[in-house]
């Protein structure tokens, strides 16, 4: 949400194609695949602060609930089964125990989750499919996850081909072709492909939590509800043969396996599995649970929950803030005392430092990874991010990039001992993070 910088040759309000906030970019082009989300989030934050961003995330979640409820009801499941399936899925998809939680944050991932559900629902309901290319224009400018839209359409197109349903095969085919044209309506043009390839399959993914395997992200007891849901889903799928649409099953199983491979895809499994779970639950639930009295109770519970939301928001609003990996005080200290530092910062504090200082303190690296930084720099940085200190890697990076200031996480005591005891650096500041300066820099300053 940091305000956009601009290059000297760009006018105010233009979209930068080279990172204005770091000193390590070299000649690397910045592929900002979520520029529209950044603009929207910045405007909302400017006028409403964190409360407005929270409402956007809540509203997106409400739309997801509405679409999933609609598609489950249209599948023929009972109201009770739909309520249970949608409630459980929407409780699980954003509530991973591993931090930072990119599905509860005001991040571009929110747009991808929402549009995935919209594409899924429109394809299952076979309504308004002609609008998918129009929605793809918006999606492609909000987040790089727009590629999942092609996967969803491809599954439906393939299922139609298996059934020899030529009419729907043509519709999905034309929708997919329209979406392919739509993605090029963006500031990057066809270079949007370069931005996507700079993320998918890049070696940097192995260092980012959400791209790691599910096993690497499991935490107990936080992961137990999700694991139980997966086991129940697999058991019901193997036990019952329902009239569930083939496409819903294929997407559910596909993203279950993808979720084990890369953690971020598990959220999509919870969403896509809602329809099969609703139909399976409909077979298991006693018939009396579908009675009018039960439905009235569910409606009353929904109304109470909706009414409770404003009070919950008012209670939580004072706690809405950025994660405390670096405080504003830390950033202001750097801005005041070391505005021209050659700063080597920890990955997790780069974005926050940009936000707090508005780019006044150029960063070494941040979470935009390969979309903004050269591969050589990322390789050099990842050698420094290990808990055990690689002295050769640190000495090489400090010399190569002319580093005179280091901003690192406070808990990394090994780094503190290395810089102070072995290299003669000085700890200048301690807050949520630690700031170190070299003896050469102190000699210039003092």
N, C-alpha and C positions, 0 to 999 in steps of 0.2 A: 504493500500500500504506500510505499514511498513515492513522493511526487516524481514525475518523469523529468529527467534531465534532457538537455538538448545539445547537440553539437554546434560549434560556432557557425556552421554554414546552414543551419536549419532555423526556420522561423518559429516563433512561439506557437505552441499548439500542435506542432508537427510530431510525427512518430519517429523516434530515434532508431537508426539502424546500426548504431554502434554504442556500446555501453558507456554512459557518461559518468559512472560512479566508481570505476576501478582504475588502477594504474598498470594492470597486468594484461589488458586485453590484446595488446599488440595490434594486428590488423584483422582480428577476428570480427566477423559480422555478428550482431546480436539478433537472434531469431526469437522475438518475443511473440510466442504463440497465444498468449493470453492478454494481448494489449487492450482489448475491449473490456475484459473483466477488470483490469487495472484501472481503467478510466472510470468505470461505473463505481468501483469500490472507493476510489479516491474522492469522487464527488460526494458519495454518501457519507464517507468519513468526515469530509470537510464541514458538512452541515449538521450531521447527527452523531458523530463520534462512533464509539463502539456499539452503542445501542442500535443504531440504524443498520449496521452490518449484521448484528445478531438477528434482527427482524428479517433481513434478507435470507439468511440461512434457514430460519424457522419457516418462512413462507415457501422456500424451495422444498423443505421437508413436507410441508402440508400438500403441495402439488404432487409430490411423489406418492404420498398416502392416497390422495384422491384418484390418481391414475391406476395404482395397483388395486384399489377397491373396485374400480369400474371394470377392469379387465378380469378380475376374479369372479365378479358377479355375472359378467357376460359368459364366462366359461361354464356356468351352470351350478356352481357350488352354492351351498346355503349361506344365508346371512351370517349365521353363527360361525361356520367354518371360515368364512372370509374374514370376519372380524379377528378371529384368533390368528390366522395365517398372516394377515397384514400387520397386526400389532407386533407379533414376534419378529417378523422380518425387519420391520422398521425400527424395532428396539435393538436389533443386532447389527444392522449394516453400518451404523456410525460409531458403535461403542466398543472399539478395540481398546484393550488395556494398555497398549504400547503408545508412548508419547513420542513426538507430537502427533495428535490425531488430526489428520488432514481432511477427515470427513465431518468433523464437527467445527472446523475452522472456517473463516470466511475466505476460502481459497477457490481457485478456478476449478478444482475437483468437483465442487458443488454443481457447477453447470453441466459437467459430464454425467454425473449421477442422474440429474434431472432429465437431460435429453436422452440418455439411454432408456429410461423408463418410458418417456414419451414415444420414442421410436418403437419400442417393444409393444406398447399398448396399441398404437395406431396400426401396426402390422398385424397384431393378433385380432383386433376388432375389424380389420379391413375397412377402416374409415379414414378419410382425409389423407390417404397415402400420397396423393399428389402434392401435399404441402411439405413433405419431407425435405425436398431440395431447398425450399424456402427456409425451413428451420436449420438446415445444414449451413446456410450462409452465416447465421447467427452463431451456431455452435463452433464453426471453424475459426471464428474470431474471438471466441471466449476461452477456448482451451484446446490443447493438442490432443485430448482424448477423443476428438471427433472421429478418429479412425474406427472406434467401436461401432459407430453407426453403420459403417459398411459391413462389419461382421454380422450385425443383427439382420440387415437386409439380405446379406448373402445366405444366412441360415434359412430365412423364409423363402428365398428364391430357390435354394437347393431342395427344400422340402416340397415345393410346388412341382419341381422337375421330377422328383421321385413319384409323386402322385399322378404325373402327366396332366397336371392342371395348367394347361397352356395359357389360359386367360390370366390367372394370377401370376404365373411365371413372367409374362410380358409386363404386367404392372410393376412387379418388384424390379424387373430388369430396367425398365424406364426410370423408376424411382432412383435406383442405384446410379444410373448414368447421369441423371439430373443432379444428384448429390456430388458426383465426381466433378461436374462443371462448377457447382456452387462453391467448392472449397477454394477455388482460385480467385474468388471475390474477396480479397483481403489485401492489406498493404504490402505483404511480401510477394504476392503473385505466385508464380510457380515455385519460388524459393521456399514456400511453406513446406515443401517436401524435404528440403535440406534441414529445416528446423525439426521436423519429426524424426528424421534419421539421426539427428544429433542427440536424441533422447532414447529412442527405442534401440536396444541392442548395444548401447554404448557401454564401455567399461566402467563408467561412473556409476551405473546402476547398482553394481556390486557393493557400493559404499553407502547407498541410500536405503534407509530402513524400509520404506514402503515397497521397494523393488526386491527386497530379499525374500527368501522362502517363508512359508507359514511357520515352519518348524523354528526358524531363527527368531521369529517374532512372538512365539507362544509365551505367555506368562500365566502362572497359576497363582490364585484361582480365577483370574480375570478372563481367561480363555475358555473356561469350562462350559458356560452357556452356549457358546458358538459350537464347540465340539459336540455337545449333546444334540444340538439342532442338526448338524451334519449327519450324525449317526442315525437319528430318527428319519431324516430324509432318505438316506440310502436304504434303510430297512423297509420303509414304506414303498419305495420305488421297486425294490426287488420282490416285495410281497404282493402288491396289488397291480392289476392292469386296469387302469381307468381310461376314460375317454379324454384324457388330457391331450391337448394339442402337441404334436410331435415337436414343433419348434420350441415350445416352452421347456420340454424335457431336454432337448439337445443343448439349449443355452444354459440350462441349470447344470448339467453334467460337465459341459465344456468349462464353465467358469469355476466349478468346484475344483477341477484338476488344475486350471490356471492359477487358482488361488493358493493351492499347495505349492506351486512353482514360484509365484510372485505374490506377495502378501496383499498388494493393492487390489487384486482381482476378486478376493474373497467377498468383498462388499457386494459386487455384482451378482455373485452366486446367491446371496441372501435375497436380493431383489427378484431375480429371475425365477427363483424356486417358489415364489409365493403362489403362483397358479397351481403347480402340481401339489403343493402342500395343502392348499385349500380343498382340492378335489379328494385327496386322500383322507383328510380329516372329516370330510362330509360322509365318507363311508363308515368311519369309525364312531362318530358321535351318535349318541342315542337320539331317536326321532323326536323325543319330547323337548330336546334342547333347541329345536327349530320352531317351537311354538311361539305364539304371539306375546305371551308374558315374558319370555326370555328375550325376545327382540326389543320389547319395551325397556327392559332392564339395561340392555346394551346401549340403547339410544340415550337413556338417562345418564349412563356412565360416560358416554361420549360428550354430552352437553356439560356435565360437571368438569370433565377434563379440559374442555375448551374454555370454560369460564375461569378455570384455575390458572390458565396460562398467563394472563395479564398480571396476576398477583405474584406468580413465580418470577416473571420478568422483573417486576419492581423490586423483588427481594434480591435478585441476582445482579441487577444493573451495577451496583457499586463494585462488584468483583470482576466486571468485564474489563480486561486489560491485556496487554501483550505478555507473552511468557517472559519470565524473569531470567532469561539466559544472559542478558545484559541490561542494566538499568539505564534510564535516561541520564542519571548522574554520571555513570561511567562514560557514556557517549559525550556528554558535555565536557568532562575533564579532558578527554582526548582532543575535542574540537578547540578547547581553549589553550591547551599547553602544547599540543603536537598537530597543528592543522596541516603541516606539510610533511608529516612523517611518511617514511616508507614502511607502511604497517603490514605486518604479517598477522592476520586475524584468523581465529577459528571459524570453520565453515558455518556453524550454527548461529554465530553472532553477526555475520556479514549483512544479512538483510535488515536486521534490527538497527545496526549501525547506520546503514543508509537511511532508514526511516527517521531516526532521531536527529541526524546531522544534515539531512537533505543533501547528502553527497559531499559535504564540506570536508570530510575525512575520507579520501579514496581508500577503498578496500582491496584486499588481496584476492579474495574469493568469497562467494556466497552460494546459496542453494540453487541458483539458476544453472549451475554446472556447465555442461557442454553447449548449451544454447547461447552462452555468453563468453565462455573462456576457452582458450586454446587447449588442445589435448595435452601438450607437453607440460603446461602449468598444472593441470589437474593431476597428472602422474606425479609431478614433484610434490604437490600438496598431500596426496594420499599417503606418501611415505612418511609424512610428518604427523598424520592423524592417529597413528598407532599409539597404544598406551605405553609400550616400551619404547624408549628413546633410541632412534637410529642416529647416532651422532654424526656420521658421515652425511646422511641426508639433510640434517639440520644445517650443518656447516655449508654444504653445497647450496642449499636454497637461500641462505642468508647472504652468501657471496654473490650468487647469480642474480638475485633480484635487489641487491643493495639494501637489504632490510636493516633498519635501525631501531624499530619498535615492534614488540610482539604483544598481542592481546589474545589471551587464551583463557580457557575455562579454569575456574578457581581450584577445582579438585585435582588438577594434574600436578601433583607435587613433584613427580619425577622430572618434569620439564623445568620447574622452578629451580630444583637443585642443579640441573645441567647448566642452565643459563647463568646462574649466580656463582656456583662453586667452580665450574669448569671453564666458563667462558668470560667471567668477570662482568656480567651484566648486572644491572641494578633494578630492583623492584620499585617502580615509581608510584604505583597506585594499586590499591586492593579494594574491590567492591564486590559486585556479583562476578566480576572477572578480575584477572590480574594483568597489569600492564608492565612490561619490562622494556628498558632502553639499554643500548650498548654503551660501552665506555667511550667509544668514538663519538657517539652523538652527544653524550654529556659533556665531552670536552669541547665540542663546538658550541654548545649552549651556554656553558658556564665558564 
